Amino acid sequence: MAAVGLNGVKVVGTTSSQAYVDGKAVKETKALMAELCRHFYSLGWVTGTGGSITMKVHDDSIPKSQQLILMSPSGVQKERMEAEDMYVLSDSGSILYAPSPKPYPHKPPKCTDCDPLFRKAYEMRDAAAVFHSHGIESCLVTMINPLSKEFRITHMEMIKGIKGHGYYDELVVPIIENKAHENLLTDSFAKAIEDYPKATAVLVRNHGVFVWGDSWISAKTQSECYHYLFDAALKLHQMGLDWSTPNHGPIQSARRGLSVAGESNVSVKARKSNGEIDPFPRCIVLDIEGTTTPISFVSEVLFPYARDNVGKHLSLTYDTPDTKVDIELLRSQVQRDLEQGIAGAVPIPPDDAGKEEVIAAIVANVDAMIKADRKITALKELQGHIWRTGYENNELEGIVFDDVPEALEKWHALGVKVYIYSSGSRLAQRLIFGKTNHGDLRKYLSGFFDTTVGNKRETRSYVEISESLGVDKPSDILFVTDVHQEATAAKAAGLEVIISIRPGNGPLPDNHGFKTIKSFAEI
């Protein structure tokens, strides 16, 4: 029989019954939220009635997607909230419990304006808790570069507190533009979640940050780490140090410039042998295959290793979070391939068909994808995880051309930021440069881009990179690649482009119009 909530809403089912709404699990979650709000107030995250939090009522007997949702009210003194002030919603969004009005000067109760954003995190990330902070560091860090669409930081211990990240990883947090009301941010918030599948936070410029986790403890831990990292970036910026590079050295960018024999310049410059001053780009973006690394290393070492170890890797890691995500990505990709009639695609059965059946189907699909040299995220993510095992077991070593380390070191000394853009996953990129025939080169690299930013042969991808790096104009970026179609797309986006001529690279069209080099020493 249907129960009727305090707002007169008819609800059906165990979690929506009045007895469950009034039960122990809901009461304990309400009390926890009130306690967290007091704590967050002491940290400066929810002062002035700002900020908001939401949590699901954990119950092992109920699927997370069907668990009740609690949300804090809007426009109230967060440090004075009590358990009874929290809203209780069904999994579909119906209000099952609303707090009673309080006497003047309190405002009438109203559920948080963040409701639609919180719901996107629940739906798109299977979150169990989402915290929205107005902490001053989360606001100011978005204002350092008003053109940047991302916050990036690396080589900081507290990065390890962010899910899926380690000390050497680059943490990337998307930044969306603020609106007059939080509910107007819903579309851009959802787009950021979709575009950054590994992100557990979204920054809102001049406003604050949303952080989610698969439990309230995870969301709280990550929120604390994010605020620490935002604060560290601000303080490093005040000290003239660059938080986005591995060594956090002095900022040597277009704003600061370099001095050569007393000369002060608005862009990074280097002196030619004849005494002339030659401007360097602010950023250099490098392709890997055929540019920093022989094509043969990828085609004859990495690809065969991944292909030969797919079954073994999946069998050993089948129940791990990374592999579960890889399988779902491949299952979605294969379904699209089947609908489009892509050759070599075979259906991947559901999990209940058995581990061996699922793995066999994945092996067949991956083999076909590798043979077709497909540049798709699902394949690249799995390959990256397989290669990680190879590097850890000393079965793989990255190969770069001999001129690459010296060039990276020179550019780094000049303050030029160097990034990698490859169809391989960010993990695969870090692995190649983390253990090479010339040692660990990651200290010279400021970040990594993969196909989550877009296809390398599409102009929009390079527009996204330009906006992410926050340069004054796209021509401040030099892109080096061996592929003519990529060079053409980057040029159309306004980047400076050089084509790399390396042993084993394919031929270029006649009269292609691009400058070419055979060594990075020529840049």
C-alpha positions in Angstrom: 0.0 0.0 0.0 1.3 3.5 -0.8 2.5 5.7 2.0 1.9 9.4 2.1 4.9 11.7 2.9 4.6 14.9 4.9 4.2 16.9 1.7 1.3 14.8 0.6 3.4 12.9 -2.0 2.3 9.3 -2.5 5.2 7.0 -2.5 5.6 3.2 -3.0 8.3 0.8 -1.9 10.3 -0.1 1.1 12.7 2.9 1.1 9.8 5.3 0.5 7.6 4.0 3.3 7.0 6.4 6.2 8.5 3.8 8.6 11.7 3.7 6.6 11.9 7.5 6.3 11.5 7.8 10.1 13.9 4.9 10.7 17.4 4.6 12.2 19.4 4.7 8.9 17.8 8.0 7.8 18.1 9.6 11.3 21.8 8.7 11.5 22.5 10.1 8.0 20.7 13.3 8.9 22.8 13.6 12.1 26.0 13.0 10.2 25.2 15.7 7.6 24.5 18.2 10.4 27.8 17.3 12.0 29.7 17.6 8.7 28.1 21.0 8.0 29.4 22.3 11.3 32.8 21.0 10.5 32.8 22.5 7.0 31.7 25.8 8.5 34.8 25.8 10.7 36.9 25.2 7.5 35.3 28.2 5.8 33.6 26.1 3.2 29.9 26.9 4.0 30.0 30.4 5.6 27.4 33.0 4.9 24.8 30.3 4.2 26.8 29.3 1.1 27.6 25.8 0.1 25.6 22.6 0.4 25.9 18.9 0.9 24.0 15.8 0.0 24.3 12.1 0.9 22.6 8.9 0.1 21.3 6.7 3.0 23.6 3.7 2.9 21.8 0.4 3.1 23.5 -2.8 2.0 20.1 -4.4 1.2 19.2 -1.7 -1.3 21.0 -0.9 -4.6 22.8 2.4 -4.5 20.6 3.8 -7.4 17.5 3.2 -5.3 18.8 4.5 -2.0 17.1 7.6 -0.4 18.8 11.0 -0.9 19.3 13.6 1.8 20.0 17.2 1.0 20.7 20.3 3.1 18.4 23.3 2.8 19.2 26.5 1.0 19.9 29.9 2.6 20.4 28.7 6.2 23.1 29.0 8.8 24.9 25.8 8.0 26.7 25.7 11.4 23.4 25.8 13.3 21.6 23.1 11.3 20.1 20.1 13.1 19.3 16.6 11.8 15.6 17.6 11.4 16.6 20.4 8.9 17.6 17.9 6.2 15.3 17.1 3.2 14.6 13.5 2.4 14.1 12.6 -1.3 13.3 9.4 -3.1 15.7 8.1 -5.8 13.4 9.7 -8.4 13.5 13.1 -6.7 10.2 13.2 -4.9 10.3 15.0 -1.5 9.4 12.5 1.2 10.3 14.8 4.1 10.6 18.5 4.4 11.7 20.4 7.5 9.1 22.4 9.4 9.3 26.2 9.2 11.1 28.0 12.0 10.0 31.3 13.6 11.4 34.7 12.5 14.1 35.6 11.6 14.5 32.2 9.9 13.5 31.9 6.3 10.9 29.4 5.1 12.7 26.0 4.4 13.8 25.5 0.8 15.7 22.5 -0.7 19.1 23.4 -2.0 19.4 25.0 -5.5 22.2 22.5 -6.1 19.6 19.7 -6.4 19.9 19.2 -10.2 23.7 19.3 -10.1 23.9 16.8 -7.2 21.5 14.5 -9.1 23.9 14.6 -12.2 26.8 13.4 -10.0 24.6 10.6 -8.6 23.4 9.6 -12.1 26.6 10.0 -14.1 29.2 9.0 -11.4 27.3 6.6 -9.1 28.2 8.8 -6.3 27.1 8.3 -2.7 27.9 11.8 -1.4 28.5 15.2 -3.0 29.8 18.3 -1.2 29.6 21.9 -2.6 32.1 24.2 -1.1 32.5 28.0 -1.3 36.0 27.8 0.2 37.9 30.9 -0.8 40.8 28.9 -2.2 38.4 27.0 -4.6 37.2 30.4 -5.8 40.5 32.2 -6.2 42.3 29.4 -7.9 39.9 29.7 -10.9 40.8 33.4 -11.2 44.6 33.1 -11.7 44.0 32.5 -15.4 40.5 33.6 -16.4 40.9 31.9 -19.8 41.8 28.4 -18.5 39.2 25.7 -18.6 41.2 23.4 -16.3 43.1 23.4 -13.1 46.2 21.3 -13.4 48.8 20.3 -10.7 51.3 17.5 -10.3 54.0 16.2 -8.0 52.3 17.0 -4.8 51.8 14.5 -2.0 48.1 15.3 -1.4 47.3 14.3 -5.0 47.4 10.7 -3.6 44.2 11.5 -1.7 42.3 11.9 -5.0 40.8 8.7 -6.3 42.8 7.1 -9.1 45.8 9.4 -8.7 49.4 9.1 -7.5 52.2 11.5 -6.7 53.6 11.5 -10.2 50.2 11.9 -11.9 48.8 15.2 -13.2 45.5 16.1 -11.5 43.1 17.8 -13.9 39.9 19.5 -12.7 37.5 21.1 -15.2 36.5 24.7 -14.7 33.0 25.8 -15.8 31.7 29.4 -15.9 29.5 30.7 -13.1 25.8 31.7 -13.5 23.5 33.8 -11.4 21.9 30.7 -9.9 23.3 27.2 -9.3 20.6 25.3 -11.1 21.6 27.2 -14.3 24.9 25.4 -14.1 23.3 22.0 -14.7 24.1 21.6 -18.4 27.8 22.8 -18.2 28.3 20.7 -15.0 27.0 17.6 -16.8 29.2 18.3 -19.8 32.3 18.6 -17.6 31.5 15.3 -15.9 31.1 13.7 -19.4 34.2 15.2 -20.8 36.4 14.3 -17.8 35.6 10.7 -16.9 38.3 10.4 -14.3 37.4 13.7 -12.5 35.8 13.6 -9.0 35.4 17.4 -8.9 34.2 20.4 -11.0 35.4 23.9 -10.2 33.0 26.9 -10.9 34.8 30.1 -11.7 34.5 32.8 -9.1 32.3 30.5 -7.1 33.5 27.3 -5.6 33.8 23.5 -6.2 31.7 20.4 -6.3 33.3 17.2 -5.1 31.8 13.7 -5.0 32.8 10.2 -3.8 31.6 6.6 -3.6 31.1 7.2 0.2 30.8 10.2 2.4 34.3 9.4 3.7 35.7 9.4 0.2 34.0 12.7 -0.7 35.2 14.3 2.6 38.8 13.1 2.1 38.9 14.3 -1.5 37.4 17.6 -0.6 40.1 18.2 2.0 42.8 17.2 -0.5 41.4 19.4 -3.3 41.3 22.4 -1.0 44.8 21.8 0.1 46.0 21.6 -3.5 44.1 24.8 -4.4 45.7 26.6 -1.5 49.1 25.2 -2.4 48.7 26.5 -6.0 47.7 30.0 -4.8 50.7 30.2 -2.4 53.1 28.8 -5.0 51.7 31.4 -7.5 52.4 34.2 -4.9 56.0 32.9 -4.6 56.4 33.0 -8.3 56.6 29.2 -8.6 54.8 27.1 -11.1 52.5 24.5 -9.4 51.7 22.8 -12.8 55.2 21.6 -13.5 57.0 18.6 -11.9 59.8 20.6 -10.2 57.6 23.6 -9.2 60.4 26.0 -10.4 60.1 29.7 -11.1 57.3 30.8 -13.4 59.0 31.6 -16.7 56.1 32.4 -19.0 54.9 35.1 -21.2 54.1 37.2 -18.2 57.5 37.0 -16.6 59.9 36.5 -19.5 63.6 35.7 -19.4 66.5 38.1 -19.3 69.4 37.9 -21.7 72.2 40.3 -21.0 69.9 42.6 -19.2 67.1 42.4 -21.8 63.5 42.1 -20.5 61.1 40.4 -22.9 57.4 39.6 -22.9 57.9 36.2 -24.3 60.4 33.4 -23.7 63.5 34.1 -25.9 66.8 32.4 -26.7 69.9 33.9 -28.3 71.0 32.5 -31.7 74.7 31.8 -32.3 74.8 35.0 -34.4 73.6 37.1 -31.5 70.0 37.6 -32.7 67.1 37.0 -30.3 64.7 34.3 -31.4 61.3 33.9 -29.7 60.3 30.5 -28.3 56.7 29.4 -28.1 55.1 29.5 -24.6 54.1 25.9 -24.9 55.2 22.9 -27.0 52.8 20.0 -27.6 54.5 16.8 -28.9 53.1 13.8 -30.6 54.7 10.5 -29.5 54.7 7.9 -32.4 57.0 9.1 -35.1 57.9 12.3 -33.2 59.5 11.5 -29.9 59.5 7.7 -30.4 60.1 5.4 -33.3 56.9 4.1 -34.9 58.4 0.6 -34.7 58.4 0.7 -30.9 54.7 1.2 -30.9 53.9 -1.2 -33.7 56.4 -3.9 -33.0 56.7 -3.8 -29.2 53.8 -2.1 -27.4 50.9 -3.3 -29.6 52.0 -7.0 -29.7 52.6 -6.9 -26.0 49.1 -5.6 -25.3 47.5 -8.1 -27.8 49.4 -11.1 -26.4 48.5 -10.3 -22.8 44.9 -9.3 -23.0 43.5 -12.6 -21.8 46.1 -13.0 -19.0 45.6 -9.4 -17.8 41.8 -9.7 -17.7 41.9 -13.0 -15.9 44.3 -11.7 -13.2 42.5 -8.4 -12.7 38.9 -9.2 -13.6 37.4 -8.0 -10.3 39.5 -4.9 -9.9 37.9 -1.4 -10.3 40.1 -0.5 -13.3 39.3 -3.7 -15.2 35.5 -3.3 -14.5 35.6 0.2 -16.0 37.7 -1.1 -19.0 35.1 -3.9 -19.7 32.2 -1.5 -19.6 33.9 1.0 -21.9 34.7 -1.9 -24.3 31.2 -3.2 -24.1 29.7 0.2 -25.0 32.2 0.7 -27.8 31.5 -2.8 -29.3 27.8 -2.2 -29.1 28.2 1.0 -31.2 30.5 -1.0 -33.6 27.9 -3.7 -34.1 25.2 -1.1 -34.8 27.5 0.5 -37.4 28.6 -2.8 -38.9 32.3 -2.4 -38.0 34.3 -5.4 -39.2 35.6 -7.7 -36.5 33.1 -6.6 -33.8 31.6 -9.5 -31.9 29.0 -9.1 -29.0 30.4 -9.1 -25.5 28.0 -11.1 -23.3 26.7 -9.8 -19.9 28.7 -10.5 -16.7 26.3 -13.3 -15.7 27.4 -15.3 -18.8 30.6 -16.1 -17.0 34.1 -14.7 -16.7 35.6 -16.9 -19.4 32.9 -16.0 -22.0 33.3 -12.3 -21.4 37.1 -12.4 -21.6 37.0 -14.5 -24.8 34.8 -12.0 -26.5 36.9 -9.0 -25.4 40.1 -10.7 -26.6 38.5 -11.2 -30.1 37.4 -7.5 -30.2 40.7 -6.1 -29.0 42.6 -8.2 -31.5 40.5 -6.7 -34.3 40.8 -3.2 -32.9 44.6 -3.4 -32.7 44.9 -4.8 -36.3 42.7 -1.9 -37.5 44.9 0.6 -35.5 41.8 2.2 -34.1 42.2 5.3 -32.0 39.4 4.8 -29.5 39.4 5.5 -25.8 38.1 2.1 -24.7 41.0 0.3 -26.4 43.6 2.8 -25.2 42.5 2.6 -21.6 42.9 -1.2 -21.5 46.2 -1.1 -23.3 47.5 1.4 -20.8 46.6 -0.9 -17.9 48.3 -3.9 -19.7 51.4 -1.9 -20.4 51.6 -0.7 -16.8 52.0 -4.3 -15.7 54.7 -4.7 -18.4 56.7 -1.7 -17.1 56.3 -2.7 -13.5 57.7 -6.2 -14.3 60.6 -4.7 -16.3 59.2 -6.4 -19.5 58.9 -3.0 -21.2 61.1 0.1 -21.5 60.1 3.2 -23.4 62.2 4.3 -26.3 62.8 8.0 -27.4 65.1 9.3 -30.0 68.5 10.4 -28.7 67.8 14.1 -29.4 64.6 14.2 -27.3 66.1 14.3 -23.7 68.5 17.2 -24.5 65.7 19.2 -26.1 63.3 18.6 -23.2 65.9 19.7 -20.7 66.7 22.8 -22.8 63.1 23.8 -23.1 62.5 23.2 -19.5 65.4 25.5 -18.5 64.0 28.2 -20.8 60.6 28.0 -19.0 58.8 26.6 -22.0 56.0 24.2 -20.9 56.0 20.9 -22.8 52.9 18.7 -23.1 52.2 15.4 -24.8 49.2 14.8 -27.1 48.8 11.2 -28.2 46.0 8.8 -29.1 47.4 6.6 -26.3 45.8 7.1 -22.8 47.4 9.5 -20.4 48.5 6.5 -18.3 50.3 5.0 -21.4 52.0 8.3 -22.1 53.3 8.6 -18.5 54.5 5.0 -18.6 56.5 5.6 -21.8 58.3 8.7 -20.5 58.6 7.5 -16.9 60.9 4.6 -17.8 62.8 5.2 -21.1 66.2 4.3 -22.5 67.3 7.8 -21.2 65.7 7.5 -17.8 62.6 9.2 -16.3 61.7 12.2 -18.5 58.5 13.1 -16.8 60.2 15.9 -14.8 60.4 17.9 -18.1 56.7 17.4 -19.0 53.9 19.6 -17.7 50.9 17.5 -18.7 49.3 14.9 -21.0 46.4 15.0 -23.4 44.7 12.0 -25.0 41.6 11.3 -27.1 39.3 12.4 -24.3 40.0 15.9 -25.5 39.1 14.9 -29.1 40.3 13.1 -32.2 43.8 14.2 -33.2 42.7 14.9 -36.8 39.9 17.3 -35.7 40.5 21.0 -35.4 38.2 21.3 -32.3 40.7 19.1 -30.4 43.4 21.7 -30.7 41.0 24.5 -29.9 40.2 22.6 -26.6 43.9 22.3 -25.9 44.5 26.0 -26.5 41.7 26.9 -24.1 42.9 24.4 -21.5 46.5 25.8 -21.6 45.2 29.4 -21.2 47.5 31.0 -23.7 46.8 34.5 -25.0 46.5 33.2 -28.6 46.7 29.7 -30.2 49.9 30.6 -32.0 51.7 30.7 -28.6 51.6 26.9 -28.9 53.9 24.9 -31.2 52.6 21.4 -32.1 55.1 18.8 -33.5 53.7 15.7 -35.2 54.6 13.3 -38.0 51.0 13.1 -39.4 49.9 15.6 -42.1 46.2 15.4 -41.2 47.0 16.3 -37.6 49.2 19.2 -38.7 46.5 20.5 -40.9 43.9 20.3 -38.0 46.2 22.1 -35.6 47.1 24.8 -38.1 43.4 25.4 -38.7 43.0 26.0 -34.9 45.8 28.6 -35.1 48.7 26.7 -33.6 52.2 26.9 -35.0 53.1 23.5 -36.5 56.2 21.6 -37.4 56.2 18.1 -39.0 58.7 15.6 -37.7 60.7 13.5 -40.2 61.9 10.4 -38.5 63.1 6.9 -39.8 60.1 4.8 -40.6 57.6 7.6 -40.9 55.2 7.6 -43.7 55.5 9.9 -46.8 54.1 13.4 -46.8 52.0 14.9 -49.6 53.8 17.0 -52.2 53.8 20.8 -51.4 52.3 20.2 -48.0 53.5 23.7 -46.9 54.8 22.8 -43.4 58.2 23.3 -41.9 59.9 19.9 -41.3 62.7 18.8 -38.9 64.7 15.7 -38.5 65.8 16.4 -35.0 64.4 18.4 -32.0 67.8 20.2 -32.1 66.4 22.1 -35.1 63.6 23.7 -33.1 
